């Protein structure tokens, strides 16, 4: 069930490289990755889990609101992250020239089903 | 010179709450903040400097490319961050229902001038 939604997100987004459903502890429930040259996308996701944990802690301390979405753009990749609940998030990675708007839309569209399946 | 560009970004964006030009060490060169209830936006910026440092380190280690832009959406705020160089970034904070696209455009438009003034 999870991997199907993840694969849909990657394949329906131009430039889609991979998607992962992961806990803040860096352990993936499910994932779908296309092979990307010189890049271990799973390792990337694990590292970003650590960063999200920091952001979450910061948002909590500062009472700046519950974290919902984080995007990181580098000169190689776009990473879109959507928070599902207090334990899990879903991250979609695109090539830099991928379709950001479509990726964001698909993440929003698929998140409620992922969330429901987690509960 | 800096504060003028920062003020422009905040005032020309619907929902604009504050902008800051800051080093990764959390020390601001310049800033412009509107008063926001229950929220120390400068403290928020300092905390986010720490997070950026983590993201930068991660991107370097993973060779996932040079970090350019980070956005964080909570249920209260939108924070858009644009990396200027290895030492400084500019962060623009909006109310949650602010104009994200305009904010992103203004950050892109003003960044080269800020960058040039820093060098």
gemmi code that builds the backbone of each chain (N, CA, C; Angstrom):
import gemmi

chains = {
    "A": [
        ("UNK", (0.838, -1.212, 0.000), (0.000, 0.000, 0.000), (0.873, 1.263, 0.000)),
        ("UNK", (1.862, 1.304, 0.903), (2.709, 2.489, 0.956), (3.533, 2.636, -0.315)),
        ("UNK", (4.163, 1.522, -0.722), (5.112, 1.625, -1.833), (4.419, 2.047, -3.128)),
        ("UNK", (3.150, 1.682, -3.263), (2.397, 2.076, -4.442), (2.229, 3.597, -4.498)),
        ("UNK", (1.847, 4.175, -3.378), (1.673, 5.635, -3.314), (3.002, 6.343, -3.570)),
        ("UNK", (4.085, 5.781, -3.023), (5.407, 6.402, -3.191), (5.832, 6.340, -4.664)),
        ("UNK", (5.624, 5.187, -5.270), (5.989, 5.024, -6.676), (5.182, 5.977, -7.562)),
        ("UNK", (3.889, 6.104, -7.270), (3.034, 7.030, -8.017), (3.607, 8.442, -7.974)),
        ("UNK", (3.989, 8.878, -6.780), (4.517, 10.238, -6.627), (5.768, 10.438, -7.470)),
        ("UNK", (6.660, 9.459, -7.447), (7.923, 9.584, -8.180), (7.661, 9.567, -9.690)),
        ("UNK", (6.812, 8.652, -10.117), (6.637, 8.482, -11.562), (5.744, 9.539, -12.189)),
        ("UNK", (4.847, 10.117, -11.390), (3.958, 11.142, -11.957), (4.572, 12.541, -11.922)),
        ("UNK", (5.739, 12.670, -11.288), (6.394, 13.976, -11.220), (7.583, 14.001, -12.182)),
        ("UNK", (7.608, 14.954, -13.085), (8.753, 15.080, -13.976), (10.003, 15.347, -13.132)),
        ("UNK", (11.041, 14.542, -13.336), (12.270, 14.708, -12.559), (12.263, 13.942, -11.243)),
        ("UNK", (11.191, 13.220, -10.970), (11.103, 12.466, -9.712), (12.230, 11.449, -9.592)),
        ("UNK", (12.923, 11.391, -8.465), (14.062, 10.487, -8.287), (13.790, 9.446, -7.205)),
        ("UNK", (13.018, 9.816, -6.185), (12.756, 8.853, -5.131), (11.805, 9.395, -4.090)),
        ("UNK", (11.159, 8.477, -3.383), (10.263, 8.881, -2.294), (10.409, 7.880, -1.161)),
        ("UNK", (10.297, 8.377, 0.047), (10.460, 7.493, 1.197), (9.496, 7.896, 2.311)),
        ("UNK", (8.935, 6.902, 2.962), (8.104, 7.115, 4.149), (8.958, 6.691, 5.328)),
        ("UNK", (9.254, 7.619, 6.214), (10.297, 7.379, 7.201), (9.936, 7.935, 8.570)),
        ("UNK", (10.490, 7.310, 9.595), (10.338, 7.832, 10.944), (11.452, 8.817, 11.268)),
        ("UNK", (11.229, 9.638, 12.279), (12.263, 10.601, 12.684), (13.527, 9.909, 13.165)),
        ("UNK", (13.421, 8.620, 13.448), (14.607, 7.866, 13.864), (15.438, 7.419, 12.662)),
        ("UNK", (14.995, 7.791, 11.440), (15.760, 7.463, 10.242), (15.470, 6.082, 9.686)),
        ("UNK", (14.494, 5.402, 10.261), (14.148, 4.065, 9.775), (12.964, 4.168, 8.815)),
        ("UNK", (13.169, 3.672, 7.599), (12.148, 3.777, 6.557), (11.113, 2.681, 6.696)),
        ("UNK", (9.832, 3.039, 6.542), (8.771, 2.031, 6.478), (8.715, 1.471, 5.063)),
        ("UNK", (8.824, 2.366, 4.095), (8.775, 1.941, 2.717), (9.434, 3.011, 1.841)),
        ("UNK", (9.825, 2.607, 0.630), (10.525, 3.563, -0.227), (10.463, 3.136, -1.677)),
        ("UNK", (10.682, 4.087, -2.551), (10.797, 3.780, -3.969), (11.829, 4.730, -4.558)),
        ("UNK", (12.950, 4.168, -5.039), (14.014, 5.009, -5.583), (14.363, 4.603, -7.004)),
        ("UNK", (14.520, 5.590, -7.874), (15.141, 5.320, -9.167), (16.647, 5.366, -8.954)),
        ("UNK", (17.421, 4.664, -9.765), (18.873, 4.765, -9.597), (19.356, 6.164, -10.000)),
        ("UNK", (20.088, 6.810, -9.107), (20.632, 8.139, -9.409), (22.148, 8.060, -9.290)),
        ("UNK", (22.805, 8.581, -10.278), (24.263, 8.502, -10.341), (24.918, 9.187, -9.131)),
        ("UNK", (25.936, 8.560, -8.587), (26.734, 9.163, -7.511), (25.918, 9.561, -6.289)),
        ("UNK", (24.842, 8.879, -5.996), (24.018, 9.400, -4.917), (23.266, 8.266, -4.246)),
        ("UNK", (23.439, 8.164, -2.926), (22.679, 7.191, -2.162), (21.484, 7.911, -1.553)),
        ("UNK", (20.351, 7.858, -2.242), (19.192, 8.657, -1.819), (18.648, 8.221, -0.465)),
        ("UNK", (18.854, 6.946, -0.141), (18.378, 6.504, 1.168), (19.193, 7.142, 2.290)),
        ("UNK", (20.487, 7.245, 2.043), (21.354, 7.901, 3.026), (20.952, 9.367, 3.175)),
        ("UNK", (20.642, 9.986, 2.053), (20.191, 11.378, 2.084), (18.961, 11.497, 2.986)),
        ("UNK", (18.007, 10.572, 2.806), (16.770, 10.624, 3.588), (17.051, 10.470, 5.079)),
        ("UNK", (17.969, 9.562, 5.421), (18.307, 9.354, 6.828), (18.888, 10.626, 7.435)),
        ("UNK", (19.774, 11.263, 6.669), (20.377, 12.499, 7.172), (19.311, 13.580, 7.366)),
        ("UNK", (18.380, 13.644, 6.412), (17.345, 14.663, 6.528), (16.394, 14.385, 7.695)),
        ("UNK", (16.256, 13.127, 8.063), (15.445, 12.807, 9.244), (16.038, 13.482, 10.475)),
        ("UNK", (17.365, 13.476, 10.561), (18.027, 14.144, 11.686), (17.748, 15.634, 11.694)),
        ("UNK", (17.794, 16.220, 10.494), (17.557, 17.658, 10.388), (16.116, 17.992, 10.786)),
        ("UNK", (15.183, 17.175, 10.310), (13.770, 17.408, 10.633), (13.538, 17.364, 12.130)),
        ("UNK", (14.230, 16.422, 12.777), (14.100, 16.286, 14.223), (14.509, 17.606, 14.891)),
        ("UNK", (15.581, 18.196, 14.375), (16.044, 19.484, 14.899), (15.010, 20.583, 14.673)),
        ("UNK", (14.464, 20.616, 13.441), (13.489, 21.659, 13.105), (12.254, 21.519, 13.992)),
        ("UNK", (11.837, 20.269, 14.164), (10.650, 19.993, 14.975), (10.859, 20.468, 16.415)),
        ("UNK", (12.031, 20.130, 16.954), (12.360, 20.521, 18.321), (12.335, 22.045, 18.437)),
        ("UNK", (12.954, 22.688, 17.431), (13.022, 24.142, 17.437), (11.631, 24.753, 17.378)),
        ("UNK", (10.795, 24.248, 16.471), (9.432, 24.782, 16.327), (8.646, 24.603, 17.623)),
        ("UNK", (8.875, 23.471, 18.297), (8.183, 23.220, 19.563), (8.617, 24.218, 20.629)),
        ("UNK", (9.940, 24.362, 20.756), (10.478, 25.250, 21.791), (9.997, 26.681, 21.569)),
        ("UNK", (10.044, 27.111, 20.307), (9.732, 28.505, 20.000), (8.230, 28.748, 19.892)),
        ("UNK", (7.467, 27.663, 19.962), (6.012, 27.765, 19.771), (5.692, 28.490, 18.473)),
        ("UNK", (6.502, 28.228, 17.447), (6.262, 28.870, 16.157), (5.333, 28.005, 15.305)),
        ("UNK", (4.659, 27.086, 15.950), (3.640, 26.310, 15.248), (4.122, 24.925, 14.891)),
        ("UNK", (3.179, 24.060, 14.608), (3.479, 22.693, 14.262), (4.047, 22.633, 12.850)),
        ("UNK", (5.170, 21.976, 12.684), (5.825, 21.872, 11.381), (4.967, 21.054, 10.410)),
        ("UNK", (4.812, 21.549, 9.187), (3.980, 20.849, 8.202), (4.755, 20.414, 6.960)),
        ("UNK", (5.636, 21.301, 6.502), (6.297, 21.047, 5.224), (7.685, 21.677, 5.250)),
        ("UNK", (8.661, 20.993, 4.704), (10.012, 21.557, 4.594), (10.505, 21.271, 3.182)),
        ("UNK", (11.099, 22.270, 2.537), (11.710, 22.010, 1.234), (13.161, 22.480, 1.259)),
        ("UNK", (14.007, 21.699, 0.624), (15.427, 22.026, 0.564), (15.847, 21.962, -0.897)),
        ("UNK", (16.435, 23.058, -1.370), (16.866, 23.098, -2.761), (18.379, 23.220, -2.795)),
        ("UNK", (19.043, 22.302, -3.474), (20.483, 22.421, -3.670), (20.713, 22.581, -5.174)),
        ("UNK", (21.977, 22.704, -5.579), (22.187, 22.867, -7.022), (22.067, 21.532, -7.777)),
        ("UNK", (21.774, 20.451, -7.071), (21.502, 19.169, -7.733), (20.074, 18.670, -7.532)),
        ("UNK", (19.518, 18.917, -6.362), (18.238, 18.297, -6.007), (17.246, 19.249, -5.357)),
        ("UNK", (15.989, 18.810, -5.417), (14.923, 19.434, -4.639), (14.372, 18.350, -3.723)),
        ("UNK", (14.324, 18.606, -2.438), (13.741, 17.636, -1.513), (12.502, 18.269, -0.881)),
        ("UNK", (11.361, 17.634, -1.064), (10.105, 18.124, -0.459), (9.707, 17.149, 0.629)),
        ("UNK", (9.481, 17.668, 1.810), (9.151, 16.811, 2.942), (7.805, 17.226, 3.513)),
        ("UNK", (6.939, 16.262, 3.738), (5.644, 16.553, 4.352), (5.499, 15.740, 5.627)),
        ("UNK", (5.186, 16.436, 6.717), (5.063, 15.790, 8.010), (3.717, 15.079, 8.064)),
        ("UNK", (3.722, 13.801, 8.443), (2.461, 13.066, 8.526), (1.899, 13.076, 9.946)),
        ("UNK", (2.744, 12.814, 10.914), (2.327, 12.884, 12.323), (3.587, 13.037, 13.186)),
        ("UNK", (3.444, 12.804, 14.489), (4.579, 13.057, 15.386), (5.733, 12.087, 15.183)),
        ("UNK", (5.492, 11.027, 14.421), (6.554, 10.038, 14.250), (7.068, 9.890, 12.825)),
        ("UNK", (6.210, 10.193, 11.840), (6.576, 9.888, 10.459), (6.449, 11.067, 9.506)),
        ("UNK", (7.281, 11.016, 8.457), (7.192, 12.006, 7.391), (7.380, 11.300, 6.050)),
        ("UNK", (7.013, 11.992, 4.981), (7.266, 11.462, 3.652), (8.122, 12.478, 2.897)),
        ("UNK", (9.175, 12.003, 2.233), (10.092, 12.883, 1.505), (10.118, 12.482, 0.039)),
        ("UNK", (9.998, 13.478, -0.825), (10.031, 13.254, -2.265), (11.218, 14.046, -2.829)),
        ("UNK", (12.125, 13.340, -3.509), (13.311, 13.989, -4.067), (13.189, 14.088, -5.585)),
        ("UNK", (13.462, 15.280, -6.108), (13.423, 15.520, -7.556), (14.778, 15.970, -8.045)),
        ("UNK", (15.035, 15.725, -9.318), (16.150, 16.396, -9.961), (15.849, 17.896, -9.896)),
        ("UNK", (16.885, 18.682, -9.943), (16.758, 20.111, -9.743), (15.771, 20.787, -10.692)),
        ("UNK", (15.700, 20.284, -11.926), (14.807, 20.917, -12.905), (13.443, 20.198, -12.964)),
        ("UNK", (13.152, 19.407, -11.941), (11.871, 18.696, -11.895), (10.699, 19.634, -11.635)),
        ("UNK", (9.505, 19.057, -11.685), (8.284, 19.849, -11.538), (7.897, 19.990, -10.057)),
        ("UNK", (8.359, 21.059, -9.458), (8.162, 21.315, -8.030), (6.675, 21.387, -7.660)),
        ("UNK", (5.912, 22.096, -8.483), (4.491, 22.301, -8.187), (3.716, 20.990, -8.192)),
        ("UNK", (4.019, 20.154, -9.186), (3.357, 18.852, -9.285), (3.743, 17.981, -8.091)),
        ("UNK", (5.020, 18.025, -7.722), (5.496, 17.238, -6.584), (4.752, 17.635, -5.311)),
        ("UNK", (4.601, 18.921, -5.123), (3.923, 19.431, -3.931), (2.459, 18.999, -3.923)),
        ("UNK", (1.850, 19.069, -5.081), (0.450, 18.679, -5.211), (0.276, 17.184, -4.894)),
        ("UNK", (1.150, 16.359, -5.468), (1.036, 14.912, -5.248), (1.273, 14.553, -3.781)),
        ("UNK", (2.218, 15.231, -3.150), (2.472, 14.996, -1.726), (1.223, 15.314, -0.908)),
        ("UNK", (0.583, 16.412, -1.250), (-0.641, 16.803, -0.538), (-1.755, 15.800, -0.806)),
        ("UNK", (-1.848, 15.356, -2.067), (-2.928, 14.457, -2.445), (-2.778, 13.092, -1.764)),
        ("UNK", (-1.543, 12.586, -1.688), (-1.312, 11.231, -1.161), (-1.196, 11.181, 0.364)),
        ("UNK", (-0.897, 12.319, 0.975), (-0.613, 12.299, 2.419), (-1.763, 11.801, 3.293)),
        ("UNK", (-2.998, 12.236, 3.036), (-4.078, 11.765, 3.917), (-4.194, 10.234, 3.934)),
        ("UNK", (-4.029, 9.599, 2.768), (-4.132, 8.137, 2.706), (-2.968, 7.481, 3.463)),
        ("UNK", (-1.763, 8.039, 3.300), (-0.607, 7.498, 4.021), (-0.827, 7.631, 5.524)),
        ("UNK", (-1.286, 8.805, 5.913), (-1.540, 9.107, 7.318), (-2.578, 8.136, 7.893)),
        ("UNK", (-3.663, 7.952, 7.150), (-4.735, 7.060, 7.612), (-4.213, 5.631, 7.772)),
        ("UNK", (-3.358, 5.219, 6.829), (-2.831, 3.849, 6.872), (-1.869, 3.664, 8.045)),
        ("UNK", (-1.229, 4.748, 8.476), (-0.290, 4.669, 9.596), (-1.018, 4.525, 10.928)),
        ("UNK", (-2.179, 5.125, 11.024), (-2.889, 5.167, 12.316), (-3.524, 3.822, 12.687)),
    ],
    "B": [
        ("UNK", (21.716, 50.273, 3.676), (21.585, 49.569, 2.396), (20.907, 48.209, 2.585)),
        ("UNK", (21.402, 47.420, 3.590), (20.780, 46.113, 3.814), (19.337, 46.270, 4.313)),
        ("UNK", (19.167, 47.141, 5.305), (17.852, 47.219, 5.956), (16.777, 47.677, 4.983)),
        ("UNK", (17.162, 48.489, 4.016), (16.205, 48.955, 3.022), (15.678, 47.770, 2.193)),
        ("UNK", (16.589, 46.918, 1.745), (16.192, 45.744, 0.957), (15.319, 44.807, 1.793)),
        ("UNK", (15.670, 44.654, 3.070), (14.907, 43.764, 3.947), (13.491, 44.304, 4.162)),
        ("UNK", (13.421, 45.622, 4.404), (12.115, 46.251, 4.617), (11.241, 46.127, 3.367)),
        ("UNK", (11.853, 46.331, 2.194), (11.126, 46.197, 0.929), (10.503, 44.809, 0.820)),
        ("UNK", (11.298, 43.786, 1.119), (10.799, 42.411, 1.007), (9.602, 42.186, 1.918)),
        ("UNK", (9.689, 42.676, 3.149), (8.610, 42.458, 4.119), (7.357, 43.232, 3.699)),
        ("UNK", (7.550, 44.476, 3.283), (6.378, 45.319, 3.018), (5.727, 45.029, 1.674)),
        ("UNK", (6.504, 44.508, 0.725), (5.917, 44.217, -0.584), (5.281, 42.824, -0.644)),
        ("UNK", (5.455, 42.036, 0.410), (4.860, 40.694, 0.425), (3.637, 40.692, 1.337)),
        ("UNK", (2.493, 40.289, 0.824), (1.310, 40.172, 1.679), (1.582, 39.149, 2.768)),
        ("UNK", (1.371, 39.547, 4.022), (1.629, 38.654, 5.149), (3.064, 38.705, 5.656)),
        ("UNK", (3.883, 39.544, 5.056), (5.278, 39.651, 5.476), (5.400, 40.054, 6.944)),
        ("UNK", (6.224, 39.346, 7.708), (6.345, 39.625, 9.140), (7.746, 40.108, 9.513)),
        ("UNK", (8.757, 39.626, 8.800), (10.108, 40.043, 9.134), (11.135, 39.463, 8.187)),
        ("UNK", (12.271, 40.144, 8.109), (13.369, 39.640, 7.286), (14.667, 39.914, 8.008)),
        ("UNK", (15.615, 39.006, 7.844), (16.893, 39.172, 8.531), (18.033, 38.670, 7.641)),
        ("UNK", (19.118, 39.411, 7.665), (20.352, 38.999, 6.988), (21.278, 38.517, 8.094)),
        ("UNK", (21.666, 37.273, 8.060), (22.304, 36.665, 9.218), (23.438, 35.724, 8.827)),
        ("UNK", (24.409, 35.593, 9.734), (25.472, 34.623, 9.538), (25.076, 33.277, 10.114)),
        ("UNK", (25.746, 32.223, 9.695), (25.457, 30.895, 10.232), (25.738, 30.807, 11.721)),
        ("UNK", (26.470, 31.788, 12.237), (26.735, 31.818, 13.673), (25.559, 32.413, 14.446)),
        ("UNK", (24.490, 32.808, 13.734), (23.306, 33.336, 14.411), (23.375, 34.830, 14.697)),
        ("UNK", (24.439, 35.476, 14.200), (24.571, 36.918, 14.430), (24.037, 37.669, 13.207)),
        ("UNK", (23.057, 38.562, 13.453), (22.415, 39.293, 12.359), (23.232, 40.506, 11.946)),
        ("UNK", (23.369, 40.706, 10.634), (23.972, 41.933, 10.127), (22.925, 43.037, 10.135)),
        ("UNK", (21.734, 42.686, 9.713), (20.659, 43.675, 9.672), (19.326, 42.949, 9.677)),
        ("UNK", (18.262, 43.667, 10.036), (16.954, 43.015, 10.126), (15.834, 44.040, 10.079)),
        ("UNK", (14.676, 43.574, 9.727), (13.479, 44.413, 9.786), (12.323, 43.524, 10.219)),
        ("UNK", (11.745, 43.816, 11.381), (10.652, 42.984, 11.894), (9.427, 43.830, 12.206)),
        ("UNK", (8.257, 43.339, 11.787), (7.020, 43.913, 12.289), (6.726, 43.245, 13.624)),
        ("UNK", (6.012, 43.931, 14.511), (5.685, 43.258, 15.775), (4.695, 42.119, 15.533)),
        ("UNK", (5.035, 40.928, 16.016), (4.146, 39.781, 15.873), (3.823, 39.263, 17.268)),
        ("UNK", (2.549, 39.033, 17.499), (2.093, 38.616, 18.821), (2.733, 37.300, 19.258)),
        ("UNK", (3.134, 37.226, 20.505), (3.638, 35.974, 21.096), (4.830, 35.385, 20.358)),
        ("UNK", (5.659, 36.179, 19.743), (6.685, 35.565, 18.919), (7.910, 36.470, 18.833)),
        ("UNK", (9.051, 35.910, 19.209), (10.299, 36.642, 19.067), (10.946, 36.184, 17.758)),
        ("UNK", (10.687, 36.946, 16.698), (11.138, 36.497, 15.373), (12.654, 36.445, 15.259)),
        ("UNK", (13.333, 37.279, 16.037), (14.792, 37.235, 15.983), (15.318, 35.924, 16.575)),
        ("UNK", (14.678, 35.503, 17.649), (15.053, 34.227, 18.263), (14.803, 33.079, 17.278)),
        ("UNK", (13.678, 33.188, 16.575), (13.368, 32.180, 15.561), (14.501, 32.114, 14.542)),
        ("UNK", (14.953, 33.271, 14.078), (16.008, 33.320, 13.062), (17.298, 32.690, 13.572)),
        ("UNK", (17.639, 32.977, 14.836), (18.868, 32.419, 15.421), (18.773, 30.885, 15.448)),
        ("UNK", (17.617, 30.391, 15.850), (17.448, 28.945, 15.909), (17.568, 28.334, 14.514)),
        ("UNK", (16.988, 29.032, 13.538), (17.041, 28.491, 12.188), (18.462, 28.535, 11.609)),
        ("UNK", (19.271, 29.456, 12.087), (20.677, 29.481, 11.664), (21.349, 28.165, 12.043)),
        ("UNK", (21.034, 27.673, 13.227), (21.602, 26.394, 13.667), (21.169, 25.245, 12.762)),
        ("UNK", (19.894, 25.285, 12.403), (19.376, 24.223, 11.548), (20.049, 24.276, 10.177)),
        ("UNK", (20.191, 25.483, 9.638), (20.829, 25.634, 8.326), (22.236, 25.084, 8.325)),
        ("UNK", (22.933, 25.345, 9.441), (24.307, 24.855, 9.575), (24.314, 23.339, 9.431)),
        ("UNK", (23.329, 22.695, 10.061), (23.207, 21.238, 9.969), (22.934, 20.790, 8.528)),
        ("UNK", (22.000, 21.497, 7.878), (21.640, 21.120, 6.511), (22.847, 21.268, 5.595)),
        ("UNK", (23.564, 22.365, 5.776), (24.742, 22.649, 4.959), (25.791, 21.543, 5.134)),
        ("UNK", (26.023, 21.184, 6.389), (27.002, 20.139, 6.689), (26.576, 18.835, 6.010)),
        ("UNK", (25.291, 18.532, 6.145), (24.757, 17.299, 5.561), (24.918, 17.299, 4.046)),
        ("UNK", (24.543, 18.413, 3.409), (24.641, 18.504, 1.948), (26.095, 18.348, 1.500)),
        ("UNK", (27.023, 18.913, 2.296), (28.445, 18.798, 1.963), (28.907, 17.343, 2.047)),
        ("UNK", (28.566, 16.705, 3.160), (29.009, 15.330, 3.384), (28.466, 14.410, 2.290)),
        ("UNK", (27.176, 14.596, 1.997), (26.517, 13.698, 1.051), (26.806, 14.063, -0.392)),
        ("UNK", (27.453, 15.183, -0.590), (27.695, 15.696, -1.945), (26.387, 15.780, -2.728)),
        ("UNK", (25.326, 16.174, -2.026), (24.036, 16.305, -2.690), (23.851, 17.704, -3.249)),
        ("UNK", (24.957, 18.431, -3.346), (24.907, 19.733, -4.004), (24.910, 20.881, -3.014)),
        ("UNK", (25.255, 22.045, -3.512), (25.330, 23.236, -2.685), (23.917, 23.703, -2.340)),
        ("UNK", (23.672, 23.940, -1.076), (22.351, 24.373, -0.622), (22.026, 25.770, -1.139)),
        ("UNK", (20.821, 25.963, -1.661), (20.435, 27.263, -2.205), (19.252, 27.907, -1.493)),
        ("UNK", (18.270, 27.070, -1.165), (17.024, 27.622, -0.636), (16.406, 26.606, 0.317)),
        ("UNK", (15.863, 27.074, 1.423), (15.159, 26.198, 2.351), (13.857, 26.886, 2.737)),
        ("UNK", (12.757, 26.136, 2.739), (11.508, 26.720, 3.229), (10.930, 25.812, 4.311)),
        ("UNK", (10.383, 26.435, 5.318), (9.787, 25.705, 6.427), (8.377, 26.259, 6.640)),
        ("UNK", (7.399, 25.358, 6.605), (6.019, 25.786, 6.797), (5.488, 25.164, 8.076)),
        ("UNK", (5.013, 25.994, 8.984), (4.353, 25.486, 10.181), (2.900, 25.935, 10.116)),
        ("UNK", (2.105, 25.570, 11.127), (0.707, 26.008, 11.058), (0.545, 27.475, 11.440)),
        ("UNK", (1.643, 28.153, 11.763), (1.572, 29.600, 11.998), (2.352, 30.422, 10.973)),
        ("UNK", (3.485, 29.894, 10.531), (4.389, 30.697, 9.714), (4.947, 29.973, 8.496)),
        ("UNK", (5.418, 30.794, 7.573), (6.215, 30.313, 6.459), (7.571, 31.005, 6.568)),
        ("UNK", (8.643, 30.245, 6.579), (9.977, 30.834, 6.610), (10.690, 30.465, 5.317)),
        ("UNK", (11.098, 31.467, 4.561), (11.842, 31.246, 3.311), (13.263, 31.699, 3.531)),
        ("UNK", (14.206, 30.829, 3.249), (15.614, 31.144, 3.479), (16.379, 31.015, 2.174)),
        ("UNK", (17.174, 32.021, 1.869), (18.003, 31.948, 0.670), (19.466, 32.095, 1.070)),
        ("UNK", (20.277, 31.150, 0.616), (21.693, 31.158, 0.962), (22.398, 32.187, 0.085)),
        ("UNK", (23.176, 33.080, 0.707), (23.890, 34.092, -0.083), (25.316, 33.649, -0.399)),
        ("UNK", (26.005, 33.148, 0.600), (27.353, 32.609, 0.381), (27.690, 31.669, 1.537)),
        ("UNK", (28.965, 31.337, 1.681), (29.324, 30.332, 2.691), (29.141, 30.824, 4.123)),
        ("UNK", (28.888, 32.127, 4.265), (28.764, 32.651, 5.622), (27.396, 33.226, 5.968)),
        ("UNK", (26.695, 33.708, 4.942), (25.457, 34.440, 5.227), (24.244, 33.935, 4.466)),
        ("UNK", (23.079, 34.139, 5.090), (21.809, 33.836, 4.437), (20.809, 34.941, 4.750)),
        ("UNK", (19.732, 34.971, 3.969), (18.656, 35.912, 4.263), (17.381, 35.106, 4.475)),
        ("UNK", (16.630, 35.434, 5.529), (15.396, 34.716, 5.856), (14.230, 35.688, 5.866)),
        ("UNK", (13.160, 35.278, 5.212), (11.946, 36.092, 5.156), (10.818, 35.275, 5.784)),
        ("UNK", (10.182, 35.833, 6.805), (9.100, 35.131, 7.494), (7.756, 35.764, 7.143)),
        ("UNK", (6.798, 34.919, 6.800), (5.442, 35.373, 6.465), (4.441, 34.743, 7.412)),
        ("UNK", (3.310, 35.397, 7.557), (2.169, 34.733, 8.179), (1.803, 33.569, 7.266)),
        ("UNK", (1.172, 32.575, 7.842), (0.895, 31.355, 7.113), (0.127, 31.559, 5.808)),
        ("UNK", (-0.776, 32.539, 5.802), (-1.586, 32.763, 4.601), (-0.972, 33.854, 3.706)),
        ("UNK", (0.296, 34.155, 3.932), (0.977, 35.173, 3.125), (1.231, 34.681, 1.700)),
        ("UNK", (1.734, 35.603, 0.889), (1.971, 35.298, -0.525), (3.353, 34.663, -0.737)),
        ("UNK", (3.374, 33.359, -0.725), (4.613, 32.586, -0.820), (5.367, 32.880, -2.132)),
        ("UNK", (4.626, 32.915, -3.237), (5.254, 33.125, -4.540), (5.937, 34.481, -4.644)),
        ("UNK", (5.250, 35.493, -4.128), (5.813, 36.845, -4.162), (7.064, 36.903, -3.277)),
        ("UNK", (6.985, 36.266, -2.117), (8.118, 36.250, -1.197), (9.340, 35.621, -1.864)),
        ("UNK", (9.102, 34.521, -2.541), (10.181, 33.806, -3.212), (10.781, 34.662, -4.326)),
        ("UNK", (9.904, 35.329, -5.054), (10.360, 36.195, -6.132), (11.212, 37.351, -5.587)),
        ("UNK", (10.723, 37.996, -4.513), (11.460, 39.134, -3.953), (12.810, 38.705, -3.390)),
        ("UNK", (12.855, 37.542, -2.773), (14.128, 37.022, -2.251), (15.120, 36.838, -3.393)),
        ("UNK", (14.614, 36.284, -4.497), (15.494, 36.078, -5.658), (15.943, 37.409, -6.243)),
        ("UNK", (15.006, 38.363, -6.285), (15.309, 39.653, -6.893), (16.335, 40.427, -6.074)),
        ("UNK", (16.204, 40.372, -4.747), (17.066, 41.190, -3.885), (18.404, 40.523, -3.558)),
        ("UNK", (18.467, 39.204, -3.716), (19.665, 38.491, -3.263), (20.973, 38.914, -3.942)),
        ("UNK", (20.976, 39.097, -5.284), (22.246, 39.476, -5.897), (22.827, 40.775, -5.322)),
        ("UNK", (21.949, 41.758, -5.050), (22.430, 43.030, -4.500), (22.986, 42.829, -3.088)),
        ("UNK", (22.289, 42.033, -2.291), (22.761, 41.758, -0.925), (24.110, 41.048, -0.970)),
        ("UNK", (24.174, 40.063, -1.859), (25.403, 39.296, -2.037), (26.567, 40.188, -2.455)),
        ("UNK", (26.308, 41.065, -3.429), (27.352, 41.973, -3.921), (27.821, 42.884, -2.812)),
        ("UNK", (26.884, 43.359, -1.992), (27.240, 44.293, -0.906), (28.048, 43.595, 0.173)),
        ("UNK", (27.864, 42.278, 0.306), (28.595, 41.527, 1.328), (30.055, 41.293, 0.928)),
        ("UNK", (30.291, 41.169, -0.373), (31.630, 40.797, -0.841), (32.619, 41.964, -0.768)),
    ],
}
model = gemmi.Model(1)
for chain_id, residues in chains.items():
    chain = gemmi.Chain(chain_id)
    for i, (resn, *xyz) in enumerate(residues, 1):
        res = gemmi.Residue()
        res.name, res.seqid = resn, gemmi.SeqId(i, " ")
        for name, pos in zip(("N", "CA", "C"), xyz):
            atom = gemmi.Atom()
            atom.name, atom.element = name, gemmi.Element(name[0])
            atom.pos, atom.b_iso = gemmi.Position(*pos), 0.0
            res.add_atom(atom)
        chain.add_residue(res)
    model.add_chain(chain)
structure = gemmi.Structure()
structure.add_model(model)
structure.setup_entities()
